[in-house]
């Protein structure tokens, strides 16, 4: 039995090494959504029929909110003790009330299964307008690992549909903060270990729930906590 167990441990170690090699070595990685087959140098698995469209700021990928999504065999912030995650997007006003836009998910290298409590999410909530006012949206950010988690959802800060937005989540090793533009939306204490390698989805939660309706232009992943002055800039309309 000892020989069998040693063989199993060796096989698991080999898998861990192989998966670990998929962790991006660069301090910063940019995913530009101007096609659906290859994004940020990573091949995609395409669900539904997300479309590449022309916009005022350049090409982007449009998701229908029903069955469109892109999947990646990489967790771009795996191994990062501190990080900044940014996304430039334009949600549609007629999407579902709760939408999971971008999901980073750790995977158990021994089984290939998703680790239930090791993930990061960008989400939005649509808040219906009152007295004839149009609906607006608020940002929901989430991170969990090591048995700890933090949700940042502040629907007292609402944003109109129509413009492009850059949203940002920053983790400095002690606090998780999120922003719309340069405006802080929420913050909370959080102490989590670096997440392990895994996969990602855009346009839906990793388990195919709560699809996103709108457009995606770019995402950036930085392996340190950035100051607001260093956040990704919105492109100038052409």
QUILIN-V513626 format. One record per residue. OMEGA is omega in degrees with one decimal (NA if undefined). Layout:
BEGIN
OMEGA
OMEGA
END
This chain:
BEGIN
-179.7
178.8
178.4
-179.9
178.5
178.9
178.7
179.6
178.9
179.1
178.8
179.3
178.6
178.1
178.8
179.2
-178.5
179.5
-179.1
179.3
179.9
179.8
-179.6
-179.6
-176.4
178.0
-178.7
-178.7
-179.0
173.7
179.5
-174.6
176.6
172.9
-178.5
-176.8
-175.6
-178.5
-179.6
-177.6
-177.5
174.4
-177.8
163.4
-173.6
173.2
-177.8
-177.8
174.5
-171.1
170.4
-176.4
172.8
177.8
-179.6
-179.4
-179.7
-178.9
178.4
177.0
180.0
179.9
-171.1
178.6
-177.3
-176.7
178.8
176.0
171.7
178.3
-178.3
177.1
178.9
169.8
-169.2
177.2
176.8
178.2
-177.6
178.2
172.0
-174.5
171.9
-178.3
-176.9
-178.0
173.3
-173.2
177.0
-178.4
175.8
-176.5
-174.5
175.9
178.9
-178.5
178.4
-176.2
174.0
-171.5
-172.4
-173.7
172.8
-168.6
174.0
-177.8
176.0
-176.2
-179.0
-175.1
-174.6
-179.4
173.6
174.8
-167.4
-173.9
176.8
-174.5
173.5
-177.1
160.8
179.8
168.2
170.9
175.8
-178.8
-176.9
178.3
178.8
178.3
176.4
179.4
-179.8
175.5
175.3
-178.2
174.0
-174.3
174.5
176.7
-175.2
173.2
178.6
174.0
175.4
178.6
178.9
179.7
176.1
172.9
175.1
-179.5
-178.6
-178.9
166.7
175.6
-175.2
-174.5
-178.4
173.3
177.1
-179.3
165.1
179.3
164.5
174.6
-171.6
169.2
-177.4
175.8
-176.4
-178.6
179.1
-175.9
169.8
178.6
173.4
-171.9
162.9
-167.2
177.1
-175.9
177.1
177.6
-179.2
177.4
178.4
179.5
178.9
173.9
-177.9
174.5
173.6
178.4
-177.4
-179.9
-178.4
-174.6
-177.5
173.6
175.0
-179.6
179.2
168.6
-173.2
179.3
171.7
175.4
169.4
-176.9
-178.8
174.9
-178.3
-173.8
178.0
-177.7
-172.6
169.9
177.3
-177.4
-176.9
-174.7
170.0
178.6
-179.2
169.4
-178.6
-178.3
-177.7
179.2
175.4
179.3
174.1
177.4
176.5
178.4
-178.2
NA
END
